[in-house]
Amino acid sequence: MNFVEELRWRGMIHDLTPGTEEYLAKGMGTAYVGIDPTADSLHIGHLVSVMILKHFQRCGHKPIALVGGATGMIGDPSGKSLERNLLDETTLRHNQEAIKAQLAKLLDFESDEPNAAAMVNNYDWMRDMGFLEFIRDIGKLLTVNYMMAKDSVKKRFDGEGEGMSFTEFTYQLVQGYDFLHLFEAMDCRLQLGGSDQWGNITTGTELIRRKLGGEAYALTCPLIKKADGTKFGKTESGNIWLSASYTSPYRFYQFWLNTSDEDAASYIKIFTMLDRGQIDALVAEQQAAPHLRPLQKRLAEEVTVMIHSREEFEKAVEASQILFGGATADALKNLDEETLLAVFEGVPTYKVAAGNALNANIVDLLVETTTVFPSKGELRKLIAGGGVSLNKEKVESATQNITENDLIAGKYLLVQKGKKNYHLIIAE
């Protein structure tokens, strides 16, 4: 499989240096992507370049994931207007291990084949290099004029943000040295990344040319945006993380499920391994019956299974059914607390003392203790007509009392008025 052609039809190439395709056509190539370990989880913004590594490995080449322990201590100015906080070594090491566990779901590190994925940390080769050695051997290779001409530097000097520290100015030299080191140590001749990294990556190819007379290559992918021009991967509650501790599998699934038709047609090429025929068939299905949302459903399935698991995907689908379909009381009670709160985020919520809820008459609880219903008469009439449910089961009688068995996760009651009118009572 031709790696560049594969990326091209998927819309995943922004720039590539001349000779890249010829280099890869000669046999197994080696390429790396740099990841800043500023958190102990990747988010879906990182997923684009990691998917490129995944395609690279599938096409028979060797991928390297570089965790920037050293560069993470500096902070990349690209696309940023402020200098970032620096991290200590203990935090960086913790973040590196967490990131490797996530990458292991996407890349094959265990294979006996020559193209098994590798993970490296630039702190391992930078920590023993002294400042004088670095500026003597590396700093002299590039002029300040060359470094100033990079867009990421120019923007900061042209009044975007608060200027740039010397620390950040040297970032492209340090990243360039990574490429030089991997070129020498692992015969890595290609660096991959987002289009905002083009300046840093080509600094590396220039260092390799000037220091070793070697030929190295660069390939970048476009920065992903939504069809409406807003930033991809951001929601009102922040980033969509790959870690279930920060973004529950249910929220993760919902993010992909709720993409627009236009975005889904683009994202399914970028974030799944489905082939061209499968994607073309899904696009045709979408055009024939857009209300069924086959693109969004398959996209959400593929990415949730890939990042979490088939089991977590099925749980997320079941949780979605609770709100939008005819799920059972058992399905509701099987939800963990975090998913329950995610599913019913935004519905009217009432907090009551547990003592006021347990053994209370349902009419008293829903009218006097809370104000779910405005009057007892209206509530009794709705119960008689089968229009009120507690925890997805119809309330059969206005004399029903709340018991401990009714509490979901020991403290929640879900009241449903009609088909879609939900209220959540928290008894604690």
C-alpha positions in Angstrom: 0.0 0.0 0.0 1.3 3.4 -0.9 1.5 5.6 2.2 1.3 9.0 0.5 -1.5 7.9 -1.8 -3.4 6.6 1.2 -3.1 9.9 3.0 -3.9 11.9 -0.1 -7.3 10.4 -0.7 -8.1 10.7 3.0 -7.4 14.5 2.9 -4.5 14.1 5.3 -1.7 15.9 3.5 -1.0 19.6 3.7 2.7 19.8 2.7 5.5 17.3 1.9 9.1 17.9 0.8 10.3 16.8 -2.6 11.7 13.3 -2.6 9.4 12.0 0.2 7.5 9.6 -2.0 10.7 8.4 -3.7 12.3 7.7 -0.3 9.3 5.6 0.8 9.1 3.7 -2.5 12.6 2.3 -1.9 11.5 0.0 0.9 10.7 0.3 4.6 11.1 3.9 5.8 11.2 5.3 9.3 9.3 8.3 10.5 8.5 10.0 13.8 5.8 12.2 15.3 6.6 14.4 18.3 4.1 14.5 21.2 4.3 17.0 24.0 3.7 15.3 27.3 2.0 18.3 28.9 -0.8 16.0 30.3 -1.1 12.3 31.2 -3.6 11.8 28.3 -3.7 12.5 24.7 -6.8 14.3 23.3 -8.4 14.0 19.9 -6.3 16.8 18.6 -3.3 14.5 18.9 -5.2 11.7 17.2 -4.6 13.0 13.7 -0.9 12.6 13.7 -1.1 9.3 15.6 -3.5 8.0 12.9 -0.9 9.0 10.3 1.7 6.9 12.2 -0.9 4.0 12.3 -1.3 4.2 8.5 2.5 4.4 8.2 3.0 1.2 10.1 0.2 -0.5 8.1 1.9 0.4 4.9 5.0 -1.6 6.1 7.1 1.3 7.5 8.5 1.8 11.0 6.8 4.5 13.2 8.4 6.2 16.1 6.5 8.1 18.7 8.7 10.7 20.3 7.5 12.0 23.7 9.1 15.4 24.2 10.4 15.2 27.8 13.0 17.8 27.0 11.0 20.0 24.6 8.1 19.7 27.1 10.3 21.5 29.6 10.6 24.4 27.1 7.2 24.8 25.4 6.6 25.0 21.6 5.6 28.6 20.5 3.9 27.3 17.4 0.3 28.5 17.2 0.5 30.0 20.7 0.6 33.5 21.9 1.7 32.9 25.5 4.6 30.9 27.0 3.4 27.7 28.7 4.1 26.5 32.2 7.2 24.2 32.5 6.9 20.7 33.9 9.2 18.9 36.3 10.8 15.5 35.4 8.6 13.4 37.7 5.4 14.8 36.1 6.9 14.3 32.6 7.8 10.7 33.3 4.3 9.9 34.6 2.7 11.6 31.6 5.0 9.6 29.2 4.0 6.2 30.7 0.3 7.1 30.5 0.7 8.3 26.9 2.5 5.1 25.9 -0.4 3.0 27.3 -2.8 4.9 25.0 -0.5 4.7 22.0 -0.3 0.9 22.5 -3.9 0.6 21.5 -3.2 2.3 18.1 0.4 1.2 17.2 2.0 -2.3 17.4 5.0 -2.0 19.7 5.2 -5.7 20.4 5.6 -7.1 16.8 8.7 -9.2 15.9 8.6 -7.5 12.4 11.3 -4.9 11.5 8.5 -2.2 11.4 7.5 -2.6 15.1 6.7 0.8 16.6 9.2 2.4 18.9 8.8 5.0 21.6 11.5 7.4 22.6 11.9 10.4 24.9 14.2 13.2 23.9 15.0 13.9 27.5 17.1 10.8 27.4 19.6 12.3 24.9 19.3 15.9 25.9 19.7 15.7 29.7 23.5 15.1 29.6 24.2 17.7 26.9 25.6 20.9 28.3 24.6 24.4 27.1 28.0 25.2 25.7 28.2 21.9 23.8 24.8 22.5 22.3 25.4 26.0 21.1 28.9 25.0 19.8 27.7 21.9 17.8 24.1 22.8 16.9 23.5 26.5 17.4 26.3 27.5 15.0 24.6 25.5 12.1 21.7 27.9 11.6 21.6 31.7 11.4 19.3 33.8 13.5 17.9 35.2 10.2 16.9 31.6 9.2 15.2 31.0 12.6 13.5 34.5 12.6 11.9 33.7 9.2 9.8 30.9 10.6 6.1 31.8 10.8 5.8 30.6 14.5 8.5 33.1 15.4 7.4 36.0 13.2 3.9 36.0 14.5 5.1 36.4 18.1 7.5 39.2 17.1 4.8 41.0 15.0 2.8 41.7 18.1 0.8 38.5 18.6 1.0 37.8 22.3 3.7 39.1 24.7 6.8 38.5 22.6 9.0 35.4 23.0 11.6 34.3 25.5 15.0 33.0 24.5 13.9 29.6 25.8 11.0 29.4 23.4 13.1 30.9 20.5 15.5 27.9 20.9 12.6 25.4 20.6 13.0 24.8 16.9 16.8 24.1 17.4 16.0 21.5 20.1 13.3 19.9 17.9 15.6 20.0 15.0 18.3 18.2 17.0 15.7 15.5 17.8 15.4 14.8 14.1 19.2 14.9 13.7 19.6 12.4 16.6 17.0 10.0 15.3 18.5 10.3 11.8 21.9 9.1 13.2 20.6 6.6 15.8 17.6 5.0 14.1 18.0 6.0 10.4 14.8 8.0 10.7 14.5 10.2 7.6 11.0 11.5 7.8 9.2 13.6 10.4 5.4 13.8 10.4 3.2 16.4 12.2 0.5 19.1 11.9 0.8 21.9 9.4 1.7 24.3 12.3 4.9 22.2 12.8 6.3 22.7 9.2 8.8 25.4 10.4 10.2 23.2 13.2 10.3 20.1 11.0 12.1 21.8 8.2 14.6 23.2 10.7 15.4 19.5 11.4 15.9 18.7 7.7 18.2 21.7 7.4 20.3 20.7 10.4 20.7 17.2 9.0 21.8 18.6 5.6 24.3 21.0 7.2 25.7 18.8 9.9 25.8 15.4 8.1 25.1 16.2 4.4 22.1 13.9 4.7 18.7 14.0 3.0 15.7 14.0 5.3 12.0 14.7 4.6 8.9 16.3 6.1 5.2 15.6 5.7 2.4 17.6 7.4 -1.3 17.1 7.7 -3.9 20.0 7.7 -5.1 21.3 11.1 -8.6 19.9 11.4 -11.4 22.3 11.8 -15.2 21.9 11.8 -17.1 22.8 8.7 -18.3 26.0 10.5 -14.7 27.1 11.0 -14.6 26.5 14.7 -11.9 24.5 16.5 -12.0 20.8 16.2 -12.1 18.8 19.4 -13.2 21.6 21.7 -16.5 21.5 23.5 -18.0 23.8 26.1 -16.6 21.5 28.8 -13.1 21.6 27.2 -11.0 19.0 25.3 -12.2 15.5 24.3 -9.6 13.3 26.0 -8.7 9.7 25.2 -8.5 8.9 28.9 -11.8 7.7 30.3 -10.9 9.5 33.5 -11.2 12.9 31.8 -13.8 12.1 29.1 -16.2 9.2 29.7 -16.6 6.7 26.9 -20.2 7.9 26.7 -19.2 11.5 26.2 -16.5 10.4 23.7 -19.1 8.4 21.7 -21.6 11.3 21.8 -19.0 13.7 20.4 -18.5 11.7 17.3 -22.2 10.8 17.0 -23.2 14.5 17.1 -20.9 15.7 14.3 -22.5 17.4 11.3 -23.0 15.5 8.0 -20.2 17.4 6.4 -17.8 16.9 9.2 -18.7 13.2 9.5 -17.8 12.7 5.8 -14.4 14.2 6.5 -13.7 12.7 9.9 -14.5 9.1 8.9 -11.5 9.3 6.4 -9.2 10.7 9.0 -10.1 8.9 12.2 -10.9 5.4 11.0 -9.1 2.7 9.1 -12.1 2.0 6.9 -11.1 1.6 3.3 -12.3 3.7 0.3 -15.0 1.3 -0.8 -16.5 1.1 2.7 -16.5 4.9 3.1 -18.0 5.5 -0.3 -20.8 3.1 0.5 -21.5 4.9 3.8 -21.5 8.3 2.1 -24.0 6.9 -0.5 -26.2 5.6 2.4 -26.0 9.0 4.1 -27.1 10.8 0.9 -30.0 8.3 0.4 -31.3 8.5 4.1 -29.5 11.4 6.0 -32.1 11.1 8.8 -30.7 7.6 9.7 -27.1 9.1 10.1 -25.2 6.0 9.0 -22.0 8.0 8.7 -22.1 9.4 12.2 -23.1 6.0 13.7 -20.2 4.2 12.0 -17.7 6.9 12.8 -18.7 6.9 16.5 -18.5 3.1 16.6 -15.1 2.8 14.9 -13.4 5.5 17.0 -15.0 4.5 20.4 -14.0 0.8 19.8 -10.5 1.8 18.7 -9.8 4.1 21.7 -11.8 2.4 24.5 -13.2 -1.1 23.6 -16.2 -2.8 22.0 -17.7 -3.3 25.5 -17.5 0.5 26.2 -19.0 1.3 22.9 -21.9 -1.0 23.6 -22.4 0.6 27.0 -22.4 4.0 25.4 -25.0 2.9 22.8 -27.2 1.5 25.6 -26.8 4.7 27.6 -27.9 6.7 24.6 -31.0 4.5 24.3 -32.0 5.4 27.8 -32.4 9.0 26.8 -33.6 8.6 23.2 -35.0 5.1 23.0 -37.0 2.5 24.9 -34.3 1.2 27.3 -35.3 -0.8 30.3 -35.1 -0.1 34.1 -32.3 -2.7 34.3 -30.2 -0.8 31.7 -30.7 2.4 33.7 -29.6 0.7 36.9 -26.5 -0.8 35.2 -25.1 2.7 34.4 -22.2 3.9 36.5 -22.7 7.3 38.2 -20.5 9.2 35.8 -22.3 8.0 32.8 -25.7 8.5 34.4 -24.8 12.2 35.1 -23.4 12.6 31.6 -26.6 11.1 30.0 -28.9 13.4 32.0 -26.7 16.5 31.9 -28.9 19.6 31.6 -32.1 18.0 32.8 -33.8 19.7 35.8 -32.2 18.4 38.9 -33.5 18.5 42.5 -31.4 17.8 45.7 -33.3 16.4 48.7 -32.2 14.9 52.0 -32.1 11.1 51.8 -34.4 10.9 54.8 -37.0 13.0 53.0 -36.9 10.7 50.0 -36.9 7.2 51.5 -40.3 5.9 52.4 -41.9 9.1 51.1 -45.1 8.9 49.1 -44.3 9.5 45.5 -46.9 12.3 45.1 -45.6 14.1 48.2 -42.0 13.8 46.9 -42.8 15.1 43.4 -45.0 18.0 44.4 -44.1 19.1 47.9 -40.5 18.0 48.6 -39.5 18.9 45.0 -41.5 20.9 42.4 -41.3 18.3 39.5 -45.2 18.7 39.3 -47.2 21.8 40.1 -50.1 20.1 41.8 -51.1 16.8 43.4 -54.3 16.7 41.3 -52.4 16.9 38.0 -49.9 14.3 39.1 -52.6 11.8 40.2 -54.4 12.3 36.9 -51.2 11.7 34.9 -50.4 8.5 37.0 -53.9 7.2 36.4 -53.3 7.7 32.6 -49.9 6.0 32.6 -48.0 9.2 31.9 -45.5 9.1 34.7 -42.4 6.8 35.0 -39.9 6.3 37.8 -36.6 4.9 36.7 -38.1 3.8 33.3 -41.0 1.9 34.9 -44.6 3.3 34.9 -45.9 4.4 38.2 -48.9 2.3 38.8 -50.4 4.0 41.8 -50.4 7.4 43.5 -50.0 5.6 46.8 -46.6 4.2 45.9 -43.8 4.9 48.4 -40.1 5.3 47.5 -37.8 2.5 48.8 -34.1 2.0 48.9 -34.4 -0.4 45.9 -35.6 2.6 43.8 -32.4 4.5 44.2 -29.9 4.3 41.3 -26.3 4.1 42.5 -27.7 4.6 46.0 -29.0 8.1 45.5 -30.7 8.9 42.2 -34.3 8.8 41.1 -35.2 9.4 37.4 -38.7 10.8 36.9 -40.1 10.9 33.4 -43.2 12.9 32.4 -44.4 11.8 29.0 -41.8 10.5 26.5 -39.0 13.1 26.7 -39.5 15.2 29.8 -36.9 14.0 32.4 -36.2 15.2 36.0 -33.4 13.9 38.2 -33.7 13.8 41.9 -30.6 13.4 44.0 -31.2 12.0 47.5 -28.1 12.5 49.8 
